[in-house]
Amino acid sequence: MTFADRLDAALERVRTPALVGIDPHLDLLPPAFAVAREARAPRAERAAAVETFCKELIDLVSGTVAAVKPQSAFFEVLGADGAVAWERVVAHARAAGLLVIGDVKRSDIASTAAAYATAFLEGLPGTTHEHLCDAITLNPYLGSDSLVPFVDACKRANAGLFVLVRTSNEKSAEFQAHGEPRLCERVADVVHALGAELVGSSGYSSIGAVVGATHPEELERLRRRMPRAVLLLPGYGAQGASARDVRAAFPDARKRWRGALVNSSRGVAFAWREKQHANSSWQDASRFALEAMVGELRAALD
């Protein structure tokens, strides 16, 4: 089964496009995991704290969302110990029945791109695969030839990609809105073309796109250019986008949870830091924040 079809089936089960980002900022972890930011603590101990937090967060969101999106940078800062923690967190999420979108934003060409695809999506022959991602994010700005090795890996492994098309950061327009047609539109057209061979029975392609929820008018135009792509929508919550801003990403009027994922990272994982949760455990704060997000999305999309 293609990644797009597996995601569509998972979304049908939970009936919400909410996606939880697993971004273990060391400075934002709850007090119980404070050792992770202690410079004098052994690196292995710090990585173990990060791993435990992430696993507990995964257990908390499992059954409510279809997928999680761990960010590799926050594991990589802890070196080899962080890399081991990353693999264990990915394996834990998959064992919990969640799809895993590795937020790795890799980019390269030829054999180096193929090696990245092997590392995250296929694995070496003879090795265990429980630590592999179901999909990863990619930076396309080396050109379309930088995407082809990853697309080929997706065909072999039934994996998926989310290509950065229009990102949610403040200065993204400097490059992405340049030219005529705009660079982001050219990238969108490449995503659409490359994804044609990976369209599943759901009608969606395993080659998806990252489009910031902070650009609702552009989101509508880019959706039209990529009608078969699953869209990953960052920017909800902490970056200012609302549930109403993402409506154009969801084309199915009967099942409005299909075709896109709306990401919240800090808003769920670190909800304990908000004043309204001052008297709650970090777990209860995260649970409440996720429930609120799911409710807001349902109200806006319905």
Protein Blocks (a to p, Z undefined) as FASTA:
>chain_A
ZZklmmmmmmmmnopabdcdddddfklgcfklmmmmmmkbcfklmmmmmmmmmmmmmmmm
gojambdcddfklmmmnojmlmmmmmmmmmmmmmnopacdddfkpacehjlmmmmmmmmm
nopghiafklpcfbdcddfknojklmmmmmmmmmmnopacdddfbdcbfklmmmmmgcjd
dfklmmmmmmmmmmmmmccfkopafbdcdddfklmmlmmmmmmmmmmbccddehihjlop
afklmmmmpmblklmmgoiacddfklmmmmmmpmklmmpcfklmmmmmmmmmmmmmmmmm
ZZ
